[in-house]
């Protein structure tokens, strides 16, 4: 059965020996963040801080900071299967005959089982604050010395498309100004920002709910780049193979997971824009002070004794790298739908997700690598990726030594480098000449053909003698050299 809450997931982590409890008193002002960074860089366990200065609430960090913990969270060791479930639903043929319709009923029932349903009560409704709600109870962290203040770093920001009603979850940092207001740092390319813009054009506020401490599937889908128009609660149900239970908020027309730890209700006002930042981000640099809209608190729902889920970001590799790796694996099937020649993809953690992506392809014709690059730059969040490297299918792109070998032996800088200017860039890119606008680079590290201007004839690859190789295989245990 899937995890219904953050605490169910936490208990599973403890049973697996993936958690350490810290009883020593710690501060939310830089200290917890420093501890978490050291643990993350050391590839250490999840940490529950039980004695937080000024708060009765325990703080949980690094909950998703290893592939083992991600396997526990999503109950699978095959993350590609998550994407396959989605592509199978998207590619399902509409039955036309009566017999085909009858045969499709079990699958239709399965899809229905993935859909969320609204219930009247849930643990998150144990304490309701609508008269004088306040943010003061939150043990939010200041994570870097020059940060503008304390930030919520792992809140799932829920918005609704005002035209389609499709719900989106996104993880956007929120700087706390005071007991009632926070900055909403949704970058221009994000879906929450799109919903905000749609409402602002009508001169209206956008209702928002911020979920802190949801079940692991909901947390994952909040960072996942799902196709436009797909309700993220439905995608969470697909991941879990079971629909979420939701409860209605008290002061806004939104629904949130019934088993959440904390929910902050409110609205973002297009007439209230304030400066946000600086903030030490996952690029390894402080993002500068910039104007962003303001979230106004109208209500709080929470458990009686909630757990505060948080994370810290900085120069890779930290906790977010593992969420990124799962996104890479689980969205490979969807990438293959749009670019069928793609064999594998890799988004190295050191490239902070949008910096660089590597693809291997089954090459059949000249120019195909560059065709793939151009297609991928038009696909969802991959449109923000700065550098693409494309190699042949014989290269194991999860081994970056092989990728570097392919670049240096199969690519000529003049012939095989593609530079395109004037395209969208990640807002956080510290090297981009303009905010949100810059250039892209593609490196074609595939074997070239005569049609691609390679007249010399390709040099022969070194391959061991098969007879000698078999002989050494048979005698290997006698050498005492290990596996």
C-alpha positions as CSV (number, residue, x, y, z in Angstrom):
1,X,0.0,0.0,0.0
2,X,1.3,3.5,-0.8
3,X,2.3,5.9,2.0
4,X,-0.6,8.1,3.1
5,X,1.4,10.7,4.9
6,X,4.9,12.1,5.6
7,X,4.9,10.3,8.9
8,X,4.1,7.0,7.3
9,X,7.1,7.5,5.1
10,X,9.3,8.6,8.0
11,X,8.4,5.4,10.0
12,X,9.4,3.3,7.0
13,X,12.7,5.2,6.8
14,X,13.4,4.6,10.5
15,X,12.7,0.9,10.1
16,X,15.2,0.8,7.2
17,X,17.9,2.5,9.3
18,X,17.8,5.7,7.1
19,X,17.1,8.2,9.9
20,X,19.1,9.8,12.7
21,X,17.4,11.7,15.6
22,X,19.2,14.7,17.0
23,X,18.2,15.6,20.5
24,X,20.7,18.4,21.0
25,X,19.2,21.9,20.9
26,X,19.7,23.5,17.5
27,X,18.9,26.9,15.9
28,X,16.9,27.6,12.7
29,X,19.3,30.5,12.1
30,X,22.0,28.9,9.9
31,X,22.8,26.0,12.3
32,X,20.3,23.4,11.1
33,X,21.2,24.2,7.5
34,X,25.0,23.8,8.2
35,X,24.3,20.4,9.8
36,X,22.1,19.3,6.9
37,X,24.7,20.4,4.2
38,X,27.5,18.4,5.9
39,X,25.3,15.4,6.2
40,X,24.1,15.7,2.5
41,X,27.6,16.1,1.1
42,X,28.7,13.1,3.1
43,X,25.7,11.1,1.7
44,X,24.3,10.7,5.2
45,X,20.9,9.8,6.6
46,X,17.7,11.7,7.0
47,X,17.8,13.9,10.1
48,X,15.0,14.6,12.6
49,X,15.8,17.6,14.8
50,X,13.8,17.0,17.9
51,X,14.9,20.0,20.0
52,X,14.6,23.1,17.9
53,X,15.2,26.4,19.7
54,X,12.0,28.5,19.9
55,X,9.8,25.8,18.5
56,X,7.9,22.7,19.8
57,X,7.9,21.3,16.3
58,X,10.5,18.7,15.1
59,X,12.2,19.5,11.8
60,X,12.9,16.8,9.2
61,X,15.6,17.2,6.6
62,X,17.3,15.1,3.9
63,X,14.3,12.8,3.8
64,X,14.8,12.2,0.0
65,X,18.6,12.5,0.0
66,X,19.6,9.1,-1.4
67,X,18.5,6.8,-4.2
68,X,17.6,4.2,-1.5
69,X,15.3,6.7,0.2
70,X,13.7,7.6,-3.1
71,X,13.1,3.9,-3.8
72,X,11.3,3.7,-0.4
73,X,9.4,6.9,-1.0
74,X,8.0,5.8,-4.4
75,X,7.9,2.1,-3.6
76,X,10.0,1.0,-6.7
77,X,13.5,0.4,-7.8
78,X,12.5,0.9,-11.4
79,X,11.7,4.6,-11.8
80,X,11.2,4.3,-15.5
81,X,8.1,2.3,-14.8
82,X,6.6,5.5,-13.3
83,X,6.9,7.3,-16.7
84,X,5.7,4.2,-18.5
85,X,2.5,4.3,-16.6
86,X,1.9,7.9,-17.7
87,X,2.8,7.3,-21.4
88,X,0.5,4.2,-21.5
89,X,-2.4,6.3,-20.3
90,X,-1.6,9.2,-22.7
91,X,-1.3,6.7,-25.6
92,X,-4.4,4.7,-24.9
93,X,-6.6,4.1,-27.9
94,X,-10.2,5.0,-27.7
95,X,-12.3,1.8,-28.1
96,X,-14.7,1.8,-31.0
97,X,-16.4,-1.6,-30.9
98,X,-18.7,-2.9,-28.2
99,X,-16.3,-5.7,-27.5
100,X,-13.3,-3.4,-27.3
101,X,-15.3,-1.1,-24.9
102,X,-16.1,-4.1,-22.6
103,X,-12.4,-5.1,-22.6
104,X,-11.4,-1.6,-21.7
105,X,-13.6,-1.5,-18.6
106,X,-10.9,-2.9,-16.2
107,X,-8.4,-0.3,-17.4
108,X,-11.0,2.5,-17.1
109,X,-11.7,1.4,-13.5
110,X,-8.0,1.5,-12.9
111,X,-7.8,5.1,-14.1
112,X,-10.8,6.0,-11.9
113,X,-9.0,4.5,-9.0
114,X,-6.1,6.9,-9.5
115,X,-8.3,10.0,-9.4
116,X,-8.4,12.1,-6.1
117,X,-11.5,12.2,-4.0
118,X,-12.7,14.8,-1.5
119,X,-13.4,13.7,2.1
120,X,-15.0,15.7,4.9
121,X,-12.2,15.3,7.5
122,X,-8.5,14.6,7.7
123,X,-5.6,14.8,10.2
124,X,-4.5,18.2,8.7
125,X,-7.8,19.7,10.1
126,X,-7.0,18.9,13.7
127,X,-6.2,22.6,14.3
128,X,-7.9,25.3,12.2
129,X,-6.9,29.0,12.4
130,X,-9.0,31.4,10.4
131,X,-9.6,34.4,12.7
132,X,-6.0,35.5,13.3
133,X,-3.7,33.1,11.4
134,X,0.0,33.6,11.8
135,X,3.2,32.2,10.4
136,X,5.1,32.6,13.6
137,X,4.8,29.0,14.6
138,X,6.9,27.7,11.7
139,X,10.5,26.8,12.3
140,X,11.6,28.1,8.9
141,X,15.3,28.2,8.2
142,X,17.8,30.8,7.3
143,X,20.2,28.7,5.2
144,X,23.1,30.9,4.1
145,X,24.7,33.9,5.8
146,X,23.6,36.5,3.2
147,X,20.1,35.2,2.8
148,X,17.5,38.0,3.1
149,X,15.8,36.1,6.0
150,X,14.1,32.8,6.7
151,X,12.6,30.9,3.9
152,X,10.1,28.0,3.4
153,X,12.1,25.8,1.1
154,X,10.0,22.6,0.7
155,X,6.4,23.9,0.5
156,X,4.2,22.4,-2.2
157,X,2.5,25.5,-3.7
158,X,-1.0,24.6,-5.0
159,X,-2.7,26.7,-7.6
160,X,-5.6,26.1,-10.1
161,X,-5.7,27.0,-13.7
162,X,-8.5,29.6,-13.9
163,X,-9.6,28.3,-17.3
164,X,-9.4,24.5,-17.1
165,X,-9.5,24.0,-13.4
166,X,-6.4,21.7,-13.6
167,X,-4.5,21.8,-10.3
168,X,-0.7,22.3,-10.2
169,X,1.8,21.7,-7.4
170,X,5.2,23.4,-7.5
171,X,8.0,23.8,-5.1
172,X,8.9,27.6,-5.0
173,X,10.8,29.1,-2.2
174,X,9.0,31.6,0.0
175,X,10.7,34.4,2.0
176,X,8.9,35.2,5.2
177,X,8.4,38.9,5.6
178,X,6.2,38.9,8.7
179,X,3.5,36.9,10.4
180,X,1.1,37.4,7.5
181,X,3.1,37.8,4.3
182,X,5.7,36.0,2.2
183,X,7.4,36.4,-1.1
184,X,6.2,33.9,-3.8
185,X,9.3,33.1,-5.9
186,X,7.7,31.4,-8.9
187,X,9.9,32.0,-11.9
188,X,8.3,33.2,-15.2
189,X,8.4,29.8,-16.8
190,X,6.7,28.0,-14.0
191,X,3.0,26.9,-14.1
192,X,2.1,28.7,-10.9
193,X,3.4,31.9,-12.4
194,X,1.3,31.3,-15.5
195,X,-1.8,30.9,-13.3
196,X,-0.9,34.1,-11.5
197,X,-0.5,36.0,-14.8
198,X,-3.9,34.7,-16.1
199,X,-5.6,36.1,-13.0
200,X,-3.6,39.3,-12.9
201,X,-4.8,40.1,-16.5
202,X,-8.3,40.0,-15.1
203,X,-7.3,42.2,-12.2
204,X,-8.0,39.4,-9.7
205,X,-6.0,37.7,-6.9
206,X,-4.9,34.1,-7.3
207,X,-5.9,31.7,-4.4
208,X,-3.0,29.6,-3.2
209,X,-2.4,26.9,-0.6
210,X,1.1,25.9,0.6
211,X,1.4,22.3,1.8
212,X,4.2,21.5,4.1
213,X,4.8,17.8,4.7
214,X,2.7,15.7,2.3
215,X,2.9,12.1,1.3
216,X,6.1,11.3,-0.7
217,X,4.2,10.8,-4.0
218,X,2.7,14.3,-3.8
219,X,6.1,15.8,-2.9
220,X,7.6,14.1,-5.9
221,X,5.0,15.2,-8.4
222,X,5.4,18.8,-7.2
223,X,8.9,18.9,-8.6
224,X,8.2,16.8,-11.6
225,X,7.7,18.5,-15.0
226,X,4.4,16.8,-16.0
227,X,2.7,17.5,-19.3
228,X,0.7,20.7,-19.5
229,X,-2.9,20.2,-18.5
230,X,-2.4,17.1,-16.4
231,X,-3.8,17.6,-12.9
232,X,-0.9,16.8,-10.5
233,X,-3.1,15.1,-8.0
234,X,-4.1,12.7,-10.7
235,X,-0.4,12.1,-11.5
236,X,0.2,11.5,-7.8
237,X,-2.5,8.8,-8.0
238,X,-0.8,7.3,-11.0
239,X,2.5,7.2,-9.1
240,X,0.8,5.7,-6.0
241,X,-1.6,3.4,-8.0
242,X,-4.2,4.9,-5.6
243,X,-6.1,8.2,-5.6
244,X,-5.3,10.8,-3.0
245,X,-7.8,11.8,-0.3
246,X,-8.3,15.6,-0.2
247,X,-10.0,18.0,2.1
248,X,-11.3,21.4,1.3
249,X,-9.5,24.5,2.6
250,X,-11.2,26.8,5.0
251,X,-10.6,30.2,3.4
252,X,-9.8,29.5,-0.3
253,X,-11.5,27.3,-2.9
254,X,-8.8,24.7,-3.1
255,X,-8.3,21.0,-2.0
256,X,-5.3,19.7,-0.2
257,X,-4.1,16.2,0.9
258,X,-6.0,15.2,3.9
259,X,-3.0,13.7,5.6
260,X,-0.7,16.7,5.3
261,X,1.2,18.1,8.2
262,X,0.6,21.8,7.6
263,X,-1.4,23.9,5.1
264,X,-1.1,27.6,4.7
265,X,-4.0,29.2,2.9
266,X,-4.0,32.6,1.2
267,X,-3.8,34.5,-2.0
268,X,-1.2,36.3,-4.2
269,X,-2.1,39.8,-5.0
270,X,-0.9,41.3,-8.4
271,X,-1.0,44.7,-6.8
272,X,1.5,43.8,-4.1
273,X,5.0,43.3,-5.6
274,X,8.0,43.4,-3.2
275,X,11.7,42.7,-3.4
276,X,12.7,39.1,-2.6
277,X,16.1,37.7,-1.9
278,X,19.1,37.3,-2.0
279,X,19.0,33.6,-1.5
280,X,21.8,31.0,-1.6
281,X,20.5,28.7,-4.4
282,X,21.2,25.3,-6.0
283,X,23.6,26.8,-8.5
284,X,26.1,27.5,-5.8
285,X,25.5,31.3,-6.0
286,X,23.2,33.8,-4.3
287,X,20.4,34.8,-6.6
288,X,20.1,38.6,-6.3
289,X,17.3,40.7,-4.9
290,X,14.4,40.8,-7.4
291,X,10.7,41.8,-7.4
292,X,8.1,39.0,-6.8
293,X,4.4,38.9,-5.9
294,X,3.4,38.6,-2.2
295,X,1.5,35.8,-0.6
296,X,-1.1,36.9,2.0
297,X,-2.0,34.4,4.7
298,X,-5.8,33.9,5.3
299,X,-5.8,30.6,7.2
300,X,-3.9,27.7,8.6
301,X,-4.8,24.0,8.9
302,X,-2.4,21.7,10.7
303,X,-2.0,18.6,12.8
304,X,-1.8,18.9,16.6
305,X,1.9,17.9,16.5
306,X,3.1,18.4,13.0
307,X,6.5,17.6,11.5
308,X,8.1,20.5,9.6
309,X,9.7,19.2,6.4
310,X,12.5,21.3,5.0
311,X,15.5,21.1,2.7
312,X,18.6,23.1,1.9
313,X,20.2,23.9,-1.4
314,X,23.6,24.9,-2.5
315,X,26.5,23.9,-4.8
316,X,25.7,20.3,-5.9
317,X,25.4,17.5,-4.8
318,X,22.7,17.9,-2.2
319,X,19.3,16.4,-1.5
320,X,17.7,17.9,-4.6
321,X,20.0,15.9,-6.9
322,X,18.2,12.6,-6.0
323,X,14.8,14.0,-6.8
324,X,16.4,15.2,-10.1
325,X,17.7,11.7,-10.8
326,X,14.3,10.2,-10.4
327,X,12.8,12.8,-12.7
328,X,15.4,11.9,-15.3
329,X,14.6,8.2,-15.1
330,X,10.9,8.5,-14.8
331,X,10.5,11.0,-17.7
332,X,12.7,9.1,-20.1
333,X,9.7,7.2,-21.5
334,X,7.9,10.5,-22.2
335,X,11.0,11.9,-23.9
336,X,11.0,8.8,-26.1
337,X,7.4,9.5,-27.2
338,X,8.5,12.8,-28.7
339,X,12.0,11.7,-29.8
340,X,11.8,7.9,-30.5
341,X,15.5,7.6,-31.4
342,X,16.5,8.5,-27.8
343,X,18.0,5.5,-26.0
344,X,19.0,7.1,-22.7
345,X,19.3,10.4,-21.0
346,X,21.5,11.8,-18.1
347,X,21.2,15.1,-16.3
348,X,24.3,15.3,-14.2
349,X,23.8,16.6,-10.7
350,X,26.7,19.0,-11.0
351,X,24.8,20.7,-13.8
352,X,22.0,21.8,-11.3
353,X,19.3,20.2,-13.6
354,X,19.1,22.9,-16.2
355,X,22.8,23.3,-17.0
356,X,23.5,20.3,-19.1
357,X,21.8,17.1,-20.3
358,X,23.3,14.2,-22.2
359,X,21.4,12.0,-24.6
360,X,22.3,8.8,-26.5
361,X,20.5,8.0,-29.7
362,X,20.1,5.3,-32.2
363,X,21.5,7.2,-35.2
364,X,20.1,6.4,-38.7
365,X,20.8,9.4,-40.9
366,X,23.0,12.5,-41.1
367,X,22.1,15.5,-39.0
368,X,19.9,13.4,-36.7
369,X,21.8,14.4,-33.5
370,X,21.1,18.1,-34.2
371,X,17.5,17.4,-35.1
372,X,17.1,15.7,-31.6
373,X,18.6,18.7,-29.9
374,X,16.3,21.2,-31.6
375,X,13.3,19.0,-30.8
376,X,14.3,18.7,-27.1
377,X,14.7,22.4,-26.8
378,X,11.1,22.7,-27.6
379,X,9.9,20.2,-25.0
380,X,8.7,21.4,-21.6
381,X,11.3,22.2,-19.0
382,X,14.1,20.9,-21.3
383,X,13.6,24.2,-23.2
384,X,15.6,25.8,-20.3
385,X,18.6,23.4,-20.5
386,X,21.7,25.3,-21.5
387,X,23.8,22.6,-23.0
388,X,22.9,19.3,-24.8
389,X,25.4,16.6,-25.6
390,X,24.2,13.8,-28.0
391,X,26.2,10.6,-28.4
392,X,25.7,7.2,-30.1
393,X,23.9,4.3,-28.4
394,X,27.2,2.5,-27.7
395,X,28.1,5.1,-25.1
396,X,27.0,4.5,-21.6
397,X,26.0,8.1,-20.7
398,X,25.6,7.3,-17.0
399,X,29.4,6.9,-17.1
400,X,30.6,10.4,-17.7
401,X,34.1,9.2,-18.6
402,X,32.6,7.6,-21.6
403,X,30.8,10.8,-22.5
404,X,34.0,12.8,-22.3
405,X,35.8,10.2,-24.5
406,X,33.0,10.5,-27.1
407,X,33.2,14.3,-27.1
408,X,36.9,14.3,-27.6
409,X,37.1,11.5,-30.2
410,X,33.9,12.0,-32.2
411,X,33.3,15.7,-32.2
412,X,35.0,18.5,-34.1
413,X,34.4,21.9,-32.4
414,X,33.7,23.8,-35.6
415,X,31.6,21.2,-37.4
416,X,29.8,19.6,-34.4
417,X,29.0,22.5,-32.1
418,X,25.6,24.2,-32.5
419,X,25.1,27.7,-30.9
420,X,21.7,29.3,-30.8
421,X,21.1,32.7,-29.3
422,X,17.9,34.4,-28.1
423,X,16.2,31.4,-26.3
424,X,14.7,31.1,-22.9
425,X,17.1,30.3,-20.0
426,X,16.6,29.3,-16.4
427,X,16.0,32.3,-14.2
428,X,18.6,31.1,-11.8
429,X,21.4,30.8,-14.5
430,X,24.2,33.0,-13.1
431,X,26.0,33.2,-16.5
432,X,23.1,34.2,-18.7
433,X,23.7,37.7,-20.2
434,X,20.1,38.6,-19.7
435,X,17.6,37.5,-17.1
436,X,15.6,34.6,-18.6
437,X,17.2,35.0,-22.1
438,X,20.5,33.7,-23.5
439,X,22.1,31.1,-25.7
440,X,22.2,27.3,-26.1
441,X,25.0,25.0,-27.0
442,X,24.6,21.6,-28.6
443,X,27.5,19.1,-29.0
444,X,27.1,16.4,-31.6
445,X,29.4,13.7,-30.3
446,X,28.1,10.9,-32.6
447,X,30.2,9.1,-35.2
448,X,30.1,11.2,-38.4
449,X,29.3,10.1,-42.0
450,X,30.5,11.3,-45.3
451,X,27.2,13.1,-45.8
452,X,28.1,15.1,-42.6
453,X,31.4,16.2,-44.2
454,X,33.7,13.4,-42.8
455,X,35.8,12.3,-45.7
456,X,38.7,10.6,-43.9
457,X,37.0,7.3,-43.1
458,X,36.5,6.4,-39.5
459,X,39.3,4.8,-37.6
460,X,38.8,1.3,-36.3
461,X,37.8,0.8,-32.7
462,X,40.0,-1.3,-30.4
463,X,38.4,-4.6,-29.5
464,X,40.0,-7.4,-27.5
465,X,40.7,-10.7,-29.2
466,X,37.6,-12.9,-28.4
467,X,39.6,-16.1,-28.0
468,X,42.1,-14.5,-25.5
469,X,39.3,-12.7,-23.7
470,X,37.5,-16.0,-23.2
471,X,40.7,-17.7,-22.0
472,X,41.4,-14.9,-19.5
473,X,37.7,-15.1,-18.3
474,X,38.1,-18.8,-17.5
475,X,41.4,-18.4,-15.7
476,X,40.5,-15.2,-13.9
477,X,39.6,-16.8,-10.5
478,X,43.1,-18.3,-10.4
479,X,44.7,-14.9,-10.5
480,X,43.3,-13.8,-7.2
481,X,42.5,-10.3,-8.5
482,X,38.9,-10.2,-7.3
483,X,35.8,-9.7,-9.4
